[in-house]
Amino acid sequence: MDKDLNEAIARSDLESLCSREWLCTNGLGGFASGTVSLAHTRKYHGLLVTTIRGRSGRYNLLNQMETWIVLDGEEFPLSTNLYGDVCYPHGYKHIRGFKSRPHPTWQFLIRDMLWSMSLAMVPGQPTILIRYHFVQGPQGAHLRCRPLLAFRNMHQVEEIRDHACFDVTPHDQAWELRPFPEDPSLFLSSSMPGVFQAEPHWHQNHTYPEEYRRGYPYRETLLHPGVLAFQLEPGQDCVISASTKPFMSPGPLWQNLPSGHSDTLVQSARSFVITNPAGQRSVLAGYPWFDEWGRDTLIALPGLTLHEQQGNCAAEILQTYANQRIDGLIPNTLGFGGGSHGTNSLDASLWFGWSLWHCQRQWPDHHHLGALGDVLCELRTSLQNRHSGLIQVHVNGLIWSGTSMTNLTWMDAQVDGVPITPRWGYAVEINALWLHLLYLTDAPEFERTLDSFRRLFWNGTYLCDTVTDNGQDSSIRPNQLVALACAPEIVSSDMACSMLRIIHDELVTPYGLRTLSPDDPNYRGQYAGSQAERDSAYHQGTVWPWLCGIYADGALRYATNPETTAMQLLKTFEPLWSAHLADAGIGHISEVFDGDPPHRPGGCFAQAWSTAEVIRAKMMLERGI
């Protein structure tokens, strides 16, 4: 266990325990998550968050299982809840240990009794398993479990519904809960006999402080249908399953759970590769709130698959996106669970070429990856035929995209419909990826377009970020790194070294790269506050870990001494794969960090392209030495 976490547990430091989050996933996009304190601080925290047939999105069904140990008539809580400024019960005070792998597991000391609780999702099923183990004690004790139900879209919070029916139907060591007539049933099963005691009422004023800090509704009312009661002797365990599938066998399911991978980052990577509700292999962009994003998927795919030699998986995911093209282009988002696809980007189609190139280099003889080469030609043709509208290929061969009021690149934050980081016109990474696509498809326009690129973007020291009718935007940003990470040599060695020097000095941090130089008047060093405040900083200095991948590409490619460079960068980014893995989302890489030291993590606590590109960068750098 991490030293800081161990000390927080020893102190019963609620704030510190609430700042660390755990995650279980099922390979279908479903998940369970919460904090080490077991208090929920987000509306996304829950024990069973899953899809519901016939509805789009994911739903928080079983929010939590409030648990008490009863000894000689006295109740001792394992759970912790937050109600405004009040914390009750105080189960976190009984925690004596926590580990996240292979499954989140807590140890509790209650008087002279030692208990453990573990959580796991069943792969490929909408099912959470909760295992209580009475490790040791002088006598038997009662286990009382109170399911608290939300039954709402995970992006919302629940209010009292007047038509709640609180229906509970008992079966053999199982119970069917039907809280609302319009919703599906939730099935609870146990590995040992138990008794369900009906106590229907609403739990009000559950408070999620992270939602308050993020400027969203933060109070919730949860439905409590009753209590499950069991008698356990020392050495016994009780496994409870909760599922939208009827009447599981929780004991055997627990025994057959996979053990997980020994490498923390590899295990994290597995969390993002899913089979979506349409039955397609895909990637979930981040937990707890992102769905399937084309850009994120295509940047993340090499890092998510190369480490375990998953060529078939990579090909299937690329095929998923190739099959979803709209007007010839890759969509930016897939409608998870039946929603509509999003087409508000240009670069997803261009990142497709970058992603396929990496996969084909790893598996040059893979038949299905080779066949996807035809898609590259089709993407190129589709783009070349665009001479008007938001995406145009100009006579100089370069792509002009958007207007001052649109966001078609990855820096797409806006407030009140106005882009925070307007990047219309010629964008540097868009055209670097376009050159990459022309190169891969042997397009005769490549050399002419390359010449246009160098003349237009080079400002004498580095590549400017965009070019419009108003001239060059020379803001120092990391987007120019894409030109160093593509197949063709887009810039000369001298140009690359000049770029890398200024990027190192202005943008590199221990947790990734800033999106804007701190010397820029538009720099925002803190990613915090309401959505508008956060969006105003999102690409204006905030650090993104995924950028360390393309930075490592360029740094090693143009290094005079690759071994020395690799050693330096391993030392620079070491906090990402050491200390940070015990912070924020335990075992995962966060979406973003503050631009200012000490670089507090923010955004999603488990982000696909962060994890993937950190894996890829680490592999490259370790090979470099």
GISUL-V283368 format. One record per residue. N is the residue number from 0. RES is the residue in three letters. SS is DSSP state (helix for helix, strand for strand, loop for the rest). PHI is phi as a letter, one per 20 degrees, with the letter a starting at -180 (NA if undefined). D_FIRST is the distance of its C-alpha to the first C-alpha in whole Angstrom. Layout:
N | RES | SS | PHI | D_FIRST
N | RES | SS | PHI | D_FIRST
//
This chain:
0 | MET | loop | NA | 0
1 | ASP | loop | g | 4
2 | LYS | helix | g | 6
3 | ASP | helix | f | 9
4 | LEU | helix | f | 7
5 | ASN | helix | g | 6
6 | GLU | helix | f | 10
7 | ALA | helix | f | 11
8 | ILE | helix | f | 10
9 | ALA | helix | f | 12
10 | ARG | helix | e | 15
11 | SER | loop | l | 15
12 | ASP | loop | e | 16
13 | LEU | helix | f | 17
14 | GLU | helix | f | 18
15 | SER | helix | f | 15
16 | LEU | helix | f | 13
17 | CYS | helix | f | 16
18 | SER | loop | e | 16
19 | ARG | loop | d | 13
20 | GLU | strand | d | 14
21 | TRP | strand | d | 14
22 | LEU | strand | b | 16
23 | CYS | strand | c | 18
24 | THR | strand | c | 21
25 | ASN | loop | c | 24
26 | GLY | loop | m | 26
27 | LEU | loop | d | 29
28 | GLY | loop | n | 28
29 | GLY | loop | f | 27
30 | PHE | strand | b | 23
31 | ALA | strand | c | 21
32 | SER | strand | b | 19
33 | GLY | strand | a | 18
34 | THR | strand | d | 15
35 | VAL | loop | f | 12
36 | SER | loop | f | 15
37 | LEU | loop | m | 17
38 | ALA | loop | e | 20
39 | HIS | loop | e | 22
40 | THR | loop | d | 22
41 | ARG | loop | c | 24
42 | LYS | loop | f | 27
43 | TYR | loop | e | 25
44 | HIS | loop | f | 23
45 | GLY | strand | r | 24
46 | LEU | strand | e | 23
47 | LEU | strand | b | 26
48 | VAL | strand | d | 27
49 | THR | strand | b | 30
50 | THR | loop | f | 33
51 | ILE | loop | c | 36
52 | ARG | loop | g | 39
53 | GLY | loop | n | 42
54 | ARG | loop | c | 40
55 | SER | loop | e | 38
56 | GLY | loop | n | 35
57 | ARG | loop | c | 32
58 | TYR | strand | c | 32
59 | ASN | strand | e | 29
60 | LEU | strand | e | 31
61 | LEU | strand | e | 28
62 | ASN | strand | f | 27
63 | GLN | strand | a | 24
64 | MET | strand | c | 25
65 | GLU | strand | f | 25
66 | THR | strand | c | 24
67 | TRP | strand | c | 25
68 | ILE | strand | d | 25
69 | VAL | strand | d | 29
70 | LEU | strand | c | 29
71 | ASP | loop | l | 33
72 | GLY | loop | n | 34
73 | GLU | strand | d | 31
74 | GLU | strand | e | 29
75 | PHE | strand | c | 25
76 | PRO | strand | e | 23
77 | LEU | loop | e | 20
78 | SER | loop | e | 21
79 | THR | strand | c | 21
80 | ASN | strand | c | 24
81 | LEU | strand | d | 25
82 | TYR | strand | c | 29
83 | GLY | loop | m | 31
84 | ASP | loop | e | 29
85 | VAL | strand | d | 29
86 | CYS | strand | d | 25
87 | TYR | strand | a | 26
88 | PRO | strand | f | 25
89 | HIS | strand | d | 22
90 | GLY | helix | f | 20
91 | TYR | helix | g | 17
92 | LYS | helix | f | 18
93 | HIS | helix | e | 17
94 | ILE | strand | f | 13
95 | ARG | strand | c | 11
96 | GLY | strand | a | 8
97 | PHE | strand | b | 7
98 | LYS | strand | c | 6
99 | SER | loop | e | 9
100 | ARG | loop | c | 10
101 | PRO | loop | f | 13
102 | HIS | loop | c | 13
103 | PRO | loop | g | 12
104 | THR | strand | c | 11
105 | TRP | strand | d | 11
106 | GLN | strand | d | 12
107 | PHE | strand | c | 15
108 | LEU | strand | d | 17
109 | ILE | strand | c | 21
110 | ARG | loop | l | 23
111 | ASP | loop | d | 23
112 | MET | strand | d | 22
113 | LEU | strand | d | 18
114 | TRP | strand | c | 18
115 | SER | strand | c | 15
116 | MET | strand | c | 16
117 | SER | strand | c | 16
118 | LEU | strand | c | 17
119 | ALA | strand | b | 19
120 | MET | strand | e | 22
121 | VAL | loop | e | 25
122 | PRO | loop | g | 26
123 | GLY | loop | m | 29
124 | GLN | loop | c | 29
125 | PRO | loop | e | 29
126 | THR | strand | c | 27
127 | ILE | strand | d | 24
128 | LEU | strand | d | 23
129 | ILE | strand | c | 21
130 | ARG | strand | d | 20
131 | TYR | strand | d | 20
132 | HIS | strand | c | 20
133 | PHE | strand | e | 21
134 | VAL | strand | f | 19
135 | GLN | strand | a | 22
136 | GLY | loop | r | 24
137 | PRO | loop | e | 28
138 | GLN | loop | b | 29
139 | GLY | loop | f | 29
140 | ALA | strand | b | 28
141 | HIS | strand | e | 29
142 | LEU | strand | d | 27
143 | ARG | strand | d | 28
144 | CYS | strand | c | 27
145 | ARG | strand | d | 29
146 | PRO | strand | f | 29
147 | LEU | strand | d | 30
148 | LEU | strand | d | 31
149 | ALA | strand | d | 32
150 | PHE | strand | l | 34
151 | ARG | strand | b | 35
152 | ASN | strand | g | 34
153 | MET | loop | f | 30
154 | HIS | loop | e | 32
155 | GLN | loop | d | 34
156 | VAL | loop | c | 33
157 | GLU | loop | e | 35
158 | GLU | loop | d | 38
159 | ILE | loop | f | 40
160 | ARG | loop | d | 42
161 | ASP | loop | f | 45
162 | HIS | loop | e | 46
163 | ALA | loop | g | 43
164 | CYS | loop | d | 44
165 | PHE | loop | l | 41
166 | ASP | strand | f | 42
167 | VAL | strand | c | 40
168 | THR | strand | d | 42
169 | PRO | strand | e | 40
170 | HIS | strand | c | 40
171 | ASP | loop | f | 39
172 | GLN | loop | l | 35
173 | ALA | strand | b | 35
174 | TRP | strand | b | 36
175 | GLU | strand | d | 38
176 | LEU | strand | d | 37
177 | ARG | strand | c | 40
178 | PRO | loop | f | 39
179 | PHE | loop | c | 42
180 | PRO | loop | f | 45
181 | GLU | loop | e | 44
182 | ASP | loop | d | 40
183 | PRO | loop | f | 39
184 | SER | loop | f | 38
185 | LEU | strand | d | 34
186 | PHE | strand | d | 34
187 | LEU | strand | d | 32
188 | SER | strand | c | 32
189 | SER | strand | c | 30
190 | SER | loop | e | 29
191 | MET | loop | b | 31
192 | PRO | loop | f | 34
193 | GLY | loop | b | 34
194 | VAL | strand | c | 36
195 | PHE | strand | d | 36
196 | GLN | strand | d | 38
197 | ALA | strand | f | 39
198 | GLU | strand | b | 38
199 | PRO | strand | f | 39
200 | HIS | strand | a | 39
201 | TRP | strand | d | 37
202 | HIS | strand | e | 34
203 | GLN | strand | d | 35
204 | ASN | strand | m | 33
205 | HIS | strand | f | 30
206 | THR | strand | d | 29
207 | TYR | loop | d | 26
208 | PRO | helix | f | 26
209 | GLU | helix | f | 25
210 | GLU | helix | f | 28
211 | TYR | helix | g | 30
212 | ARG | helix | f | 29
213 | ARG | loop | e | 30
214 | GLY | loop | n | 33
215 | TYR | loop | d | 33
216 | PRO | loop | g | 34
217 | TYR | loop | c | 31
218 | ARG | strand | d | 32
219 | GLU | strand | b | 33
220 | THR | strand | d | 34
221 | LEU | strand | d | 33
222 | LEU | strand | e | 35
223 | HIS | strand | d | 34
224 | PRO | strand | f | 36
225 | GLY | strand | r | 35
226 | VAL | strand | c | 33
227 | LEU | strand | e | 32
228 | ALA | strand | c | 32
229 | PHE | strand | c | 31
230 | GLN | strand | d | 31
231 | LEU | strand | c | 28
232 | GLU | loop | d | 28
233 | PRO | loop | g | 25
234 | GLY | loop | n | 24
235 | GLN | loop | e | 25
236 | ASP | strand | c | 24
237 | CYS | strand | c | 25
238 | VAL | strand | d | 25
239 | ILE | strand | d | 26
240 | SER | strand | d | 27
241 | ALA | strand | c | 28
242 | SER | strand | b | 31
243 | THR | loop | e | 34
244 | LYS | loop | e | 35
245 | PRO | loop | f | 37
246 | PHE | loop | l | 35
247 | MET | loop | f | 32
248 | SER | loop | d | 31
249 | PRO | helix | f | 28
250 | GLY | helix | f | 27
251 | PRO | helix | f | 28
252 | LEU | helix | f | 27
253 | TRP | helix | f | 23
254 | GLN | helix | f | 24
255 | ASN | loop | e | 25
256 | LEU | loop | f | 22
257 | PRO | loop | f | 21
258 | SER | loop | e | 18
259 | GLY | loop | n | 17
260 | HIS | loop | e | 17
261 | SER | loop | f | 15
262 | ASP | loop | e | 15
263 | THR | helix | f | 13
264 | LEU | helix | f | 16
265 | VAL | helix | f | 19
266 | GLN | helix | f | 17
267 | SER | helix | f | 17
268 | ALA | helix | g | 21
269 | ARG | helix | f | 22
270 | SER | loop | f | 21
271 | PHE | loop | e | 24
272 | VAL | strand | e | 27
273 | ILE | strand | c | 29
274 | THR | strand | d | 32
275 | ASN | loop | f | 34
276 | PRO | loop | g | 36
277 | ALA | loop | e | 39
278 | GLY | loop | n | 38
279 | GLN | loop | d | 37
280 | ARG | strand | f | 34
281 | SER | strand | b | 32
282 | VAL | strand | c | 30
283 | LEU | loop | e | 28
284 | ALA | loop | f | 28
285 | GLY | strand | a | 25
286 | TYR | strand | d | 23
287 | PRO | loop | d | 24
288 | TRP | loop | d | 27
289 | PHE | loop | e | 29
290 | ASP | loop | d | 31
291 | GLU | strand | e | 33
292 | TRP | strand | d | 34
293 | GLY | helix | f | 36
294 | ARG | helix | g | 35
295 | ASP | helix | f | 31
296 | THR | helix | f | 32
297 | LEU | helix | f | 34
298 | ILE | helix | f | 32
299 | ALA | helix | f | 29
300 | LEU | helix | g | 30
301 | PRO | helix | g | 30
302 | GLY | helix | f | 27
303 | LEU | helix | f | 26
304 | THR | helix | d | 28
305 | LEU | helix | f | 29
306 | HIS | helix | f | 25
307 | GLU | helix | d | 26
308 | GLN | loop | l | 30
309 | GLN | loop | d | 31
310 | GLY | helix | f | 34
311 | ASN | helix | f | 35
312 | CYS | helix | f | 33
313 | ALA | helix | g | 34
314 | ALA | helix | f | 37
315 | GLU | helix | f | 37
316 | ILE | helix | f | 35
317 | LEU | helix | f | 38
318 | GLN | helix | f | 40
319 | THR | helix | g | 39
320 | TYR | helix | f | 40
321 | ALA | helix | f | 43
322 | ASN | loop | f | 44
323 | GLN | loop | d | 44
324 | ARG | loop | g | 46
325 | ILE | strand | c | 48
326 | ASP | loop | l | 51
327 | GLY | loop | n | 50
328 | LEU | strand | d | 46
329 | ILE | loop | f | 43
330 | PRO | loop | f | 42
331 | ASN | loop | f | 39
332 | THR | strand | c | 37
333 | LEU | strand | e | 38
334 | GLY | loop | f | 39
335 | PHE | loop | g | 36
336 | GLY | loop | m | 37
337 | GLY | loop | o | 41
338 | GLY | loop | f | 41
339 | SER | loop | e | 43
340 | HIS | loop | f | 42
341 | GLY | strand | d | 42
342 | THR | loop | c | 44
343 | ASN | loop | e | 43
344 | SER | loop | b | 42
345 | LEU | loop | d | 44
346 | ASP | helix | f | 41
347 | ALA | helix | g | 39
348 | SER | helix | f | 42
349 | LEU | helix | f | 42
350 | TRP | helix | f | 38
351 | PHE | helix | g | 39
352 | GLY | helix | f | 41
353 | TRP | helix | f | 38
354 | SER | helix | f | 36
355 | LEU | helix | f | 39
356 | TRP | helix | g | 39
357 | HIS | helix | f | 36
358 | CYS | helix | f | 36
359 | GLN | helix | f | 39
360 | ARG | helix | f | 38
361 | GLN | helix | f | 35
362 | TRP | loop | c | 38
363 | PRO | loop | f | 41
364 | ASP | loop | d | 43
365 | HIS | loop | f | 41
366 | HIS | helix | f | 44
367 | HIS | helix | f | 43
368 | LEU | helix | f | 41
369 | GLY | helix | f | 45
370 | ALA | helix | f | 46
371 | LEU | loop | f | 44
372 | GLY | helix | g | 46
373 | ASP | helix | f | 49
374 | VAL | helix | f | 47
375 | LEU | helix | f | 47
376 | CYS | helix | f | 51
377 | GLU | helix | f | 51
378 | LEU | helix | f | 48
379 | ARG | helix | f | 50
380 | THR | helix | f | 54
381 | SER | helix | f | 53
382 | LEU | helix | f | 51
383 | GLN | helix | f | 55
384 | ASN | loop | e | 57
385 | ARG | loop | d | 56
386 | HIS | loop | c | 58
387 | SER | loop | b | 58
388 | GLY | loop | n | 55
389 | LEU | loop | f | 52
390 | ILE | strand | c | 51
391 | GLN | strand | c | 54
392 | VAL | strand | e | 54
393 | HIS | loop | e | 57
394 | VAL | loop | f | 60
395 | ASN | loop | f | 58
396 | GLY | loop | n | 55
397 | LEU | loop | e | 52
398 | ILE | strand | e | 51
399 | TRP | strand | d | 51
400 | SER | strand | c | 49
401 | GLY | loop | m | 49
402 | THR | loop | c | 51
403 | SER | loop | f | 50
404 | MET | loop | d | 49
405 | THR | loop | c | 47
406 | ASN | loop | c | 43
407 | LEU | loop | d | 43
408 | THR | loop | d | 40
409 | TRP | loop | f | 37
410 | MET | loop | e | 37
411 | ASP | loop | d | 38
412 | ALA | loop | f | 37
413 | GLN | strand | b | 40
414 | VAL | strand | c | 41
415 | ASP | loop | l | 44
416 | GLY | loop | m | 45
417 | VAL | strand | d | 45
418 | PRO | strand | f | 43
419 | ILE | loop | f | 41
420 | THR | loop | c | 41
421 | PRO | loop | f | 44
422 | ARG | loop | c | 44
423 | TRP | loop | e | 48
424 | GLY | strand | n | 50
425 | TYR | strand | e | 49
426 | ALA | strand | d | 45
427 | VAL | helix | f | 44
428 | GLU | helix | f | 41
429 | ILE | helix | f | 43
430 | ASN | helix | f | 46
431 | ALA | helix | f | 44
432 | LEU | helix | f | 43
433 | TRP | helix | f | 46
434 | LEU | helix | f | 47
435 | HIS | helix | g | 45
436 | LEU | helix | f | 46
437 | LEU | helix | f | 50
438 | TYR | helix | f | 49
439 | LEU | helix | f | 47
440 | THR | loop | d | 50
441 | ASP | loop | l | 53
442 | ALA | loop | f | 54
443 | PRO | loop | f | 57
444 | GLU | loop | e | 56
445 | PHE | helix | g | 53
446 | GLU | helix | f | 55
447 | ARG | helix | f | 57
448 | THR | helix | f | 54
449 | LEU | helix | f | 52
450 | ASP | helix | f | 55
451 | SER | helix | f | 54
452 | PHE | helix | f | 51
453 | ARG | helix | f | 51
454 | ARG | helix | f | 54
455 | LEU | helix | e | 53
456 | PHE | helix | e | 49
457 | TRP | strand | f | 49
458 | ASN | loop | d | 50
459 | GLY | loop | o | 50
460 | THR | loop | c | 47
461 | TYR | loop | b | 44
462 | LEU | strand | e | 45
463 | CYS | loop | f | 45
464 | ASP | loop | e | 43
465 | THR | strand | b | 46
466 | VAL | strand | c | 50
467 | THR | strand | c | 52
468 | ASP | loop | f | 56
469 | ASN | loop | e | 55
470 | GLY | strand | o | 54
471 | GLN | strand | e | 51
472 | ASP | strand | e | 47
473 | SER | loop | e | 46
474 | SER | loop | g | 43
475 | ILE | loop | e | 40
476 | ARG | loop | c | 38
477 | PRO | helix | e | 35
478 | ASN | helix | g | 38
479 | GLN | helix | f | 40
480 | LEU | helix | f | 37
481 | VAL | helix | g | 38
482 | ALA | helix | f | 41
483 | LEU | helix | e | 39
484 | ALA | loop | d | 37
485 | CYS | loop | d | 40
486 | ALA | loop | f | 42
487 | PRO | loop | f | 45
488 | GLU | loop | e | 46
489 | ILE | loop | f | 46
490 | VAL | loop | c | 46
491 | SER | loop | f | 47
492 | SER | helix | f | 45
493 | ASP | helix | f | 47
494 | MET | helix | f | 46
495 | ALA | helix | f | 42
496 | CYS | helix | f | 41
497 | SER | helix | f | 43
498 | MET | helix | f | 41
499 | LEU | helix | f | 38
500 | ARG | helix | f | 38
501 | ILE | helix | f | 39
502 | ILE | helix | f | 36
503 | HIS | helix | g | 34
504 | ASP | helix | f | 35
505 | GLU | helix | d | 35
506 | LEU | loop | d | 32
507 | VAL | strand | f | 29
508 | THR | strand | c | 26
509 | PRO | loop | f | 23
510 | TYR | loop | d | 22
511 | GLY | strand | p | 25
512 | LEU | strand | d | 29
513 | ARG | strand | f | 31
514 | THR | loop | e | 33
515 | LEU | loop | a | 36
516 | SER | loop | f | 36
517 | PRO | loop | f | 36
518 | ASP | loop | e | 39
519 | ASP | loop | f | 41
520 | PRO | loop | f | 42
521 | ASN | loop | e | 41
522 | TYR | loop | f | 37
523 | ARG | loop | c | 35
524 | GLY | loop | e | 31
525 | GLN | loop | c | 30
526 | TYR | loop | d | 29
527 | ALA | loop | a | 29
528 | GLY | loop | n | 31
529 | SER | loop | f | 34
530 | GLN | helix | g | 34
531 | ALA | helix | f | 37
532 | GLU | helix | f | 35
533 | ARG | helix | f | 32
534 | ASP | helix | f | 35
535 | SER | helix | f | 37
536 | ALA | helix | d | 34
537 | TYR | loop | g | 32
538 | HIS | loop | c | 34
539 | GLN | loop | d | 35
540 | GLY | loop | p | 33
541 | THR | loop | g | 30
542 | VAL | strand | e | 27
543 | TRP | strand | d | 27
544 | PRO | loop | f | 24
545 | TRP | loop | f | 26
546 | LEU | helix | f | 29
547 | CYS | helix | f | 27
548 | GLY | helix | f | 28
549 | ILE | helix | f | 32
550 | TYR | helix | f | 32
551 | ALA | helix | f | 30
552 | ASP | helix | g | 33
553 | GLY | helix | f | 36
554 | ALA | helix | f | 34
555 | LEU | helix | f | 34
556 | ARG | helix | f | 38
557 | TYR | loop | d | 39
558 | ALA | loop | f | 38
559 | THR | loop | f | 40
560 | ASN | loop | c | 37
561 | PRO | helix | g | 35
562 | GLU | helix | f | 33
563 | THR | helix | f | 32
564 | THR | helix | f | 32
565 | ALA | helix | f | 29
566 | MET | helix | f | 27
567 | GLN | helix | f | 28
568 | LEU | helix | f | 26
569 | LEU | helix | f | 23
570 | LYS | helix | f | 23
571 | THR | helix | f | 24
572 | PHE | helix | e | 22
573 | GLU | helix | g | 19
574 | PRO | helix | g | 17
575 | LEU | helix | f | 17
576 | TRP | helix | d | 15
577 | SER | loop | c | 12
578 | ALA | helix | g | 12
579 | HIS | helix | f | 13
580 | LEU | helix | f | 11
581 | ALA | helix | d | 8
582 | ASP | loop | c | 12
583 | ALA | loop | l | 15
584 | GLY | strand | e | 14
585 | ILE | loop | f | 11
586 | GLY | loop | n | 12
587 | HIS | loop | c | 15
588 | ILE | loop | d | 18
589 | SER | loop | f | 20
590 | GLU | loop | f | 23
591 | VAL | strand | b | 24
592 | PHE | strand | c | 24
593 | ASP | loop | g | 26
594 | GLY | loop | f | 28
595 | ASP | loop | e | 28
596 | PRO | loop | g | 25
597 | PRO | loop | e | 23
598 | HIS | loop | m | 23
599 | ARG | loop | f | 21
600 | PRO | strand | f | 20
601 | GLY | strand | b | 23
602 | GLY | loop | m | 24
603 | CYS | loop | f | 23
604 | PHE | loop | e | 19
605 | ALA | strand | b | 19
606 | GLN | strand | d | 23
607 | ALA | helix | f | 24
608 | TRP | helix | f | 26
609 | SER | helix | f | 23
610 | THR | helix | f | 21
611 | ALA | helix | f | 24
612 | GLU | helix | f | 25
613 | VAL | helix | f | 22
614 | ILE | helix | g | 22
615 | ARG | helix | f | 26
616 | ALA | helix | f | 26
617 | LYS | helix | f | 23
618 | MET | helix | f | 25
619 | MET | helix | f | 28
620 | LEU | helix | f | 27
621 | GLU | helix | f | 25
622 | ARG | helix | f | 29
623 | GLY | helix | f | 31
624 | ILE | loop | d | 30
//
